[in-house]
Amino acid sequence: MKILCVGNSFAVDASTYVHQIAEFIKKDIDIHVLYIPGCPINRHWKNILTKDKEYEFYINGSKEPTMWCDIYDGLGYAKYDYITFQQRSGDSGDASTFFPELNLLTEAIKKDYQGTHVLHKTWSYAKDFSHDKYGRDPLNQDWMDQDIKDAYIQVSERSGIKYIIPSGEAIRLAREVYGDDLNRDGYHLNERGRLLTGILWVMFFTGKTDFNLDGFVPRGFTYDDVTPGTKVEEIPELVKIAKKALENNKGYNLYEN
């Protein structure tokens, strides 16, 4: 299976451990990311028109990009089974910001490239982060979660993209267990958050929620050189949370559980 994420840093965070986890459970998943920091949907559409070489291209959670490229280089790098799209995090709770560019983007891609299109629902910010709409100290996390949930449902209906990866739901559920300790800087994921979303993505794309990660040790693909990885004993709980996120996502999964 080959997956391409047309995204930004939230796609990098969510996909970091996907290949490793899949390899451990003997599933064949290659995952690539077309990355521009903070990139909104309308910029991806602009790049369809201009072919600007603005993207860093990441393969299977690599810490360093394989190449700089335009959007067509990424789309043509492999024959993809799935292509994911997301809005930049600050606009993810506003469905109007996706259009008309999301439909223009996906229609342009469909003309020349195969692959099922999927929406990647992002997560709310940490409570100590700031946002013009959701405030600060504390940020209204519940409000942001609900806005993102509602927006992606609207976007799914309006775009015709039937499937939604519920990364935001997984992070919301994990905060009920770990507190507000899933981010490294208020909005990007820390290693626990990255591993959780990696597990979720493997479940989402394989339809398998009962796999065993006993003995799995995340390796090598951290966002810096000093931050410790997730403790092995935490992994069973992360598997439970990812499974529950999919159960709460009924109607938008590739495979219904």
C-alpha positions in Angstrom: 0.0 0.0 0.0 1.2 3.5 -0.8 -0.1 6.7 0.7 0.7 10.3 -0.2 -0.1 13.1 2.2 -0.6 16.5 0.6 -0.2 18.5 3.7 2.0 20.3 6.2 3.7 19.7 9.5 0.5 18.0 10.9 0.8 15.4 8.1 4.5 14.9 9.1 3.5 14.4 12.8 0.7 12.0 12.1 2.6 9.9 9.6 6.0 9.6 11.3 5.6 6.1 12.8 3.2 4.6 10.2 5.8 2.7 8.2 7.5 1.4 11.3 4.3 0.2 12.9 3.1 -1.4 9.7 6.5 -3.1 9.2 6.3 -4.5 12.8 2.9 -6.1 12.2 4.0 -7.3 8.7 1.9 -4.9 6.7 3.3 -3.2 3.6 2.7 0.5 3.9 4.9 3.2 2.3 3.8 6.7 3.3 5.1 9.9 1.7 4.5 13.6 2.6 4.4 16.7 0.4 5.3 19.3 3.1 5.2 23.0 3.3 5.1 24.6 6.8 1.6 25.7 7.7 0.4 25.1 4.2 -3.4 25.8 3.6 -5.5 24.1 0.9 -5.5 27.2 -1.3 -1.7 27.1 -1.5 -1.7 23.5 -2.7 -4.1 24.6 -5.4 -1.9 27.5 -6.4 1.0 25.1 -6.7 -1.1 23.0 -9.1 -1.2 26.0 -11.3 2.3 27.4 -10.9 4.3 24.1 -10.4 6.5 25.9 -7.8 9.1 23.7 -6.2 8.1 24.6 -2.6 7.7 21.1 -1.1 10.0 19.0 1.0 9.3 15.4 0.3 9.5 12.9 3.2 9.5 9.1 2.9 8.4 6.7 5.6 8.9 9.1 8.5 12.4 10.2 7.6 13.7 13.1 9.6 15.3 14.7 6.6 13.5 15.3 3.2 14.4 13.2 0.2 14.1 16.1 -2.2 12.6 19.5 -2.9 9.9 19.3 -5.5 6.7 20.6 -7.0 3.4 19.0 -6.3 3.5 16.9 -9.5 6.9 15.4 -8.6 5.3 14.1 -5.4 2.1 12.9 -7.1 4.1 11.1 -9.7 6.7 9.6 -7.3 4.7 6.4 -6.9 1.4 4.9 -7.8 -0.6 5.8 -4.7 -3.5 3.9 -3.3 -4.6 6.8 -1.1 -4.0 10.6 -1.1 -4.8 12.6 2.0 -5.7 16.2 2.3 -6.0 18.6 5.3 -6.5 22.2 6.0 -3.9 24.1 8.0 -4.6 23.7 11.7 -5.8 27.3 12.5 -8.5 27.1 9.8 -9.5 23.5 10.3 -12.6 24.4 12.3 -14.0 26.6 9.4 -15.4 24.5 6.5 -15.6 27.6 4.3 -11.8 27.9 4.2 -11.6 24.6 2.2 -13.6 25.9 -0.7 -13.6 26.2 -3.7 -9.9 25.2 -3.7 -10.2 21.7 -2.3 -12.6 20.7 -5.0 -10.5 22.3 -7.7 -7.4 20.6 -6.3 -8.9 17.1 -6.1 -10.5 17.3 -9.5 -7.2 18.4 -11.0 -5.4 15.5 -9.4 -8.1 12.9 -10.4 -7.5 13.8 -14.1 -4.0 12.2 -14.1 -3.5 10.3 -10.8 -5.3 7.4 -9.3 -5.8 6.9 -5.6 -8.7 7.1 -3.2 -9.0 10.6 -1.6 -9.1 10.9 2.2 -9.5 13.8 4.6 -7.1 14.1 7.6 -9.0 15.6 10.5 -6.4 17.5 12.6 -6.3 18.2 16.3 -7.0 21.1 18.6 -4.3 23.1 20.2 -3.0 22.7 23.8 -4.9 24.8 26.4 -1.8 27.0 27.0 -1.5 27.9 23.3 -3.2 30.9 21.8 -5.6 31.4 18.9 -7.6 34.5 17.9 -10.9 32.6 17.9 -10.4 30.1 20.8 -8.5 32.4 23.2 -5.6 31.7 25.6 -4.9 30.6 29.2 -6.9 28.5 28.8 -7.6 28.0 25.1 -11.2 26.7 24.6 -10.1 23.3 23.5 -13.6 21.7 23.6 -14.9 24.4 21.3 -12.0 24.0 18.9 -12.5 20.2 18.9 -16.2 20.5 18.1 -15.6 23.1 15.4 -13.0 20.8 13.7 -15.3 17.8 14.0 -18.3 19.7 12.5 -16.1 21.3 9.8 -14.7 18.0 8.5 -18.1 16.5 8.3 -19.3 19.4 6.2 -16.2 19.3 4.0 -16.8 15.5 3.5 -20.3 16.2 2.3 -19.4 19.1 0.1 -16.3 17.6 -1.4 -17.6 14.1 -1.9 -14.6 12.7 0.0 -16.2 10.0 2.0 -13.4 9.0 4.4 -11.9 11.0 7.4 -8.9 9.9 9.5 -9.9 11.0 13.0 -6.5 12.1 14.3 -8.2 15.0 16.2 -10.5 12.5 17.9 -7.6 10.3 19.0 -5.8 13.3 20.5 -9.0 14.4 22.3 -9.5 10.9 23.8 -5.8 10.7 24.8 -6.0 14.0 26.7 -8.7 12.3 28.9 -6.1 9.8 29.9 -2.8 11.7 29.9 -4.0 15.3 30.4 -2.9 18.0 28.0 0.4 16.3 27.3 0.3 15.4 23.6 2.0 18.5 22.2 5.6 19.6 22.2 5.0 23.3 21.5 1.3 23.8 21.9 0.2 22.6 18.5 2.7 20.0 17.0 2.6 16.5 18.5 5.2 15.1 20.9 6.4 11.6 20.6 3.4 10.1 22.4 1.0 12.0 20.1 3.0 10.9 17.0 2.9 7.3 18.0 -0.8 7.4 18.8 -1.7 8.9 15.4 0.7 6.4 13.7 -1.2 3.5 15.3 -4.5 5.2 14.3 -3.4 5.6 10.7 -2.3 1.9 10.4 -5.7 0.8 11.8 -7.5 3.2 9.5 -5.8 2.1 6.3 -5.6 -1.7 7.1 -8.9 -2.1 8.8 -7.1 -4.1 11.5 -7.6 -2.9 15.1 -6.6 -6.0 17.0 -2.9 -6.1 16.3 -0.3 -6.7 19.0 2.6 -4.2 19.4 4.3 -6.1 22.3 8.0 -5.6 21.8 7.6 -2.7 19.4 10.2 0.1 20.1 9.8 3.3 18.0 13.1 4.1 16.5 15.1 7.0 15.1 12.6 9.4 13.6 12.2 12.0 16.3 11.8 15.8 15.8 15.1 16.4 17.6 18.1 14.5 18.8 17.4 14.5 22.6 13.7 13.9 23.2 13.0 10.4 24.5 10.5 8.2 22.7 7.2 6.9 24.1 7.6 4.3 26.9 6.9 0.8 25.7 4.5 0.2 28.5 2.3 3.0 27.2 1.7 1.4 23.8 -1.3 -0.9 24.8 -3.2 2.1 26.1 -2.5 4.1 22.8 -3.8 1.1 20.8 -7.0 1.2 22.9 -7.4 4.9 22.3 -6.8 4.6 18.6 -9.4 1.9 18.3 -12.0 4.0 20.2 -11.3 7.0 18.0 -12.2 4.8 15.0 -15.3 3.5 16.8 -16.4 7.1 17.3 -15.8 7.8 13.6 -18.4 5.4 12.3 -19.5 6.2 8.8 -16.2 7.8 7.7 -13.8 4.8 8.0 -12.4 2.9 5.1 -13.5 -0.3 6.9 -16.3 -0.3 9.4 -15.5 -2.2 12.5 
